[in-house]
């Protein structure tokens, strides 16, 4: 699997230039087609607005100088619903963290609902900072063994194949350390807020605090070939073996959260500490369009991301 088509949403803000740059640099790496969608506030009878024309010229100007093909489409309807509709015919959707800021309704709800409904991986570009190189040179995969996490790993494979380094990081509750103290390795790295270890441990559903997403604080249970439960440690090994078969060399790390530490914040902190320029995460949520309820990690990443995040649901 590779990326053959990318859909990028462009609003009228200055950040659209970053979204153009990110989508074009990715398309150049994969020889993919870039399709830009813009929500024009003008009515169809008025013709394109001045803002729409500025964005269109900026996009086509970059495309003209890049070794990729591109196309442009302006819509006058609900941009989120249009994005979901058009995303079904592409391999990757590129959005800005504040894509729907100022639109009717809550930006986070619209962005998250679009991610959940798209049926395609969604690369969200942070609202601050500048992207000068292709995202995905150093990738942090927030692994938890769940369906969403597994889907995210599969959807990010084209990027992982081109990455210089890939790490699968699993976070578990700090309280679990004492419970499994007899099984701890003799040596492990330490961090001011997060303890890093070289293997993983099981943590049952009964000990998962309410509201936590499975796997960022405990393993995803499941049947093994011999009828026993699959621990997080074995699911990580399965993931590493699967990646290796696809030509991706990765390392796994288990991190015990500090007391009261948010797993989403821990992911962002670890990405900063290790120099990751892309986070891959499952998107956790449920509910009807524009009324979805998101898991804590997903919400934190959407609100506080500092590097691009590839979400998959």
Secondary structure by P-SEA (a helix, b strand, c coil): ccccbbbbbbccccaaaaaaaaaaaaaaaacbbbbbbbbccccccccccaaaaaaaaaaaaaaaaccccbbbbbbcccaaaaaaaacccccbbbbcccccccccccaaaaaaaaaaccccbbbbbbcccccccccccbbbbbccccaaaaaaaaaaaaaaaaccbbbbbbbbbcccccccccccccbbbbcccbbbbcbbbbbccccccccccccccccccccccccccccaaaaaaaaaaaaaaacccbbbbbbbbcccccaaaaaaaaaaaacccbbbbbbbbccccccccccaaaaaaacccccbbbbcc
